[in-house]
Amino acid sequence: MITFLTALLVTVLGYAQDNNEMPDTQVEPQDITVEANEGYKKDTVNNFKRIKLDGVAAVVGDYVILESDIEKTLIDLRSQGASTEDITRCGLLGKLMEDRLYAHQAVQDSILVSDDEVNATSERQLQSLVSQVGSIEKVLKFYRKDDEESFRDELYKINKLRMLSEKMQQKIVGEIEITPEEVRQFFNKIPADERPVFGAELEIAQIVKEPKAPEVEKQKVIDKLRGIKADVEDNGASFSVKAILYSQDPGSKSKGGFYSMTRQTGFVKEFKDVAFSLREGEISEPFETVFGYHIIYIEKIRGQEVDLRHILIAPEIPQHAMDAAKVELDSIRQNVIDGKYTFAEAAQNFSDEKETKFDGGLLRNPTNFDSRFELTKMDPTLYNQVRNLKDNEISQPILEEDPRGGAPKYKIMKITNRYDEHEANFAKDYLKIQELALRDKQFKAIEKWMAEHIDETYISVNKDNKGCDFANNWVKE
């Protein structure tokens, strides 16, 4: 259901303790208990017994990990559909301890994560959750939270810890490089019968036509947005209500068009440029992005962060424009088949997709920006579009909706190269082997760092967890 929180909740709920509350380093962390009334009799002395509510699984530096944190992490992984067959309770605890050691040392090394960064990340996540499930009430129900404030507070703590952990890891491995000689030595050390096998891969190119809305439709939208702006400014109408009524942005419509953002927030450049050019209380003129036309109202400016509301309306693309784009692609496809020009030449001259046209339409793998896509790791939508294509065959025009909410487009596709499954070859697969060698070097650096900082950091593991076969020496035996 909620993809980004899967990673977040692997680091969830071990909160920083005040320095004045540091436990005695010679004392094992204790279970949290409460006095409970066994029964009530008028005018008599109540009898109580101690009932275990939660336990401290471990302490790492300034961070406490509760037993319930482990259970909540496992439950969340299951709720996301992740396979937990090979995940053990001890393994999860070890991962939570690693995250907290990174975060603890980041603070010691004065690695900073600003509140603006954390709040902006949390806001994006909350907005994404709301857009996926429909309302903040449904989000709170799913995560069993009583109110939005407590959920935001938990998101903040999760993100602060995660971002500190990531920055610390980046500091450890960020400057590690690998030389060609190290790559060669890494490969030669792999026994011949243990060399990796790389799966079948494809190189894919495409030519895209984006149907355009007529100028008359664009002007209709601009006039409508100007009318909304005038009604708010001149008649005191509510911008929030107007957004609920008219905005076509599913991520903010139900919240009256509200977003909180910084310059690092993942919005398109045109949107950020306008947002940060306005004064508090000001409404922009209509402006265009790939999603359509917007107006923005600045509600609050807090340093580098702004609270804003916006209304998005996309011009209607008539069917004849869609049909024209398809017909043009049919013509381009036939001309390539007839040899009038190559697919790459057609992409450069006719494609509307700026990211690929100057590279002959060649797609780039978003995971590593390589031109190859391994079949077993391909995006399902892309795989389904090309799985039946033969070598040198060009697909019929394919209608594709923009996952970001922009206008639909047509495209034709071609497999330009096919690489069968094969055992790693140093010359042919150098880039992949180089990546493996770099990861190995980074892993060893992490291992060394972890061992050194475990020795010098206060760490205590509950007696019930000391029997775990940890990958790291958490119990310092």
Stockholm file with secondary structure:
# STOCKHOLM 1.0

chainA/1-477         MITFLTALLVTVLGYAQDNNEMPDTQVEPQDITVEANEGYKKDTVNNFKRIKLDGVAAVVGDYVILESDIEKTLIDLRSQGASTEDITRCGLLGKLMEDRLYAHQAVQDSILVSDDEVNATSERQLQSLVSQVGSIEKVLKFYRKDDEESFRDELYKINKLRMLSEKMQQKIVGEIEITPEEVRQFFNKIPADERPVFGAELEIAQIVKEPKAPEVEKQKVIDKLRGIKADVEDNGASFSVKAILYSQDPGSKSKGGFYSMTRQTGFVKEFKDVAFSLREGEISEPFETVFGYHIIYIEKIRGQEVDLRHILIAPEIPQHAMDAAKVELDSIRQNVIDGKYTFAEAAQNFSDEKETKFDGGLLRNPTNFDSRFELTKMDPTLYNQVRNLKDNEISQPILEEDPRGGAPKYKIMKITNRYDEHEANFAKDYLKIQELALRDKQFKAIEKWMAEHIDETYISVNKDNKGCDFANNWVKE
#=GR chainA/1-477 SS CCHHHHHHGGGTTCCBCCGGGCCCTTSCCCEEEEEEECCCCTTSCCCEEEEEEEEEEEEETTEEEEHHHHHHHHHHHHHTTCCCTTCCHHHHHHHHHHHHHHHHHHHHTTCCCCHHHHHHHHHHHHHHHHHHHSSHHHHHHHTTCSSHHHHHHHHHHHHHHHHHHHHHHHHHHTTCCCCHHHHHHHHHHSCGGGCCEECCEEEEEEEEECCCCCHHHHHHHHHHHHHHHHHHHHHCCCHHHHHHHHCCCTTTGGGTTEEEECTTSSCCHHHHHHHTTSCTTCBCCCEEETTEEEEEEEEEEETTEEEEEEEEECCCCCHHHHHHHHHHHHHHHHHHHTTSSCHHHHHHHHCCCHHHHTTTTBCCCTTTCCSEEEGGGSCHHHHHHHTTCCTTCBCCCEEECCTTSCCCEEEEEEEEEEECCEECCTTTTHHHHHHHHHHHHHHHHHHHHHHHHHHHSCEEECGGGTTSCCSSCTTCC
#=GC SS_cons         CCHHHHHHGGGTTCCBCCGGGCCCTTSCCCEEEEEEECCCCTTSCCCEEEEEEEEEEEEETTEEEEHHHHHHHHHHHHHTTCCCTTCCHHHHHHHHHHHHHHHHHHHHTTCCCCHHHHHHHHHHHHHHHHHHHSSHHHHHHHTTCSSHHHHHHHHHHHHHHHHHHHHHHHHHHTTCCCCHHHHHHHHHHSCGGGCCEECCEEEEEEEEECCCCCHHHHHHHHHHHHHHHHHHHHHCCCHHHHHHHHCCCTTTGGGTTEEEECTTSSCCHHHHHHHTTSCTTCBCCCEEETTEEEEEEEEEEETTEEEEEEEEECCCCCHHHHHHHHHHHHHHHHHHHTTSSCHHHHHHHHCCCHHHHTTTTBCCCTTTCCSEEEGGGSCHHHHHHHTTCCTTCBCCCEEECCTTSCCCEEEEEEEEEEECCEECCTTTTHHHHHHHHHHHHHHHHHHHHHHHHHHHSCEEECGGGTTSCCSSCTTCC
//
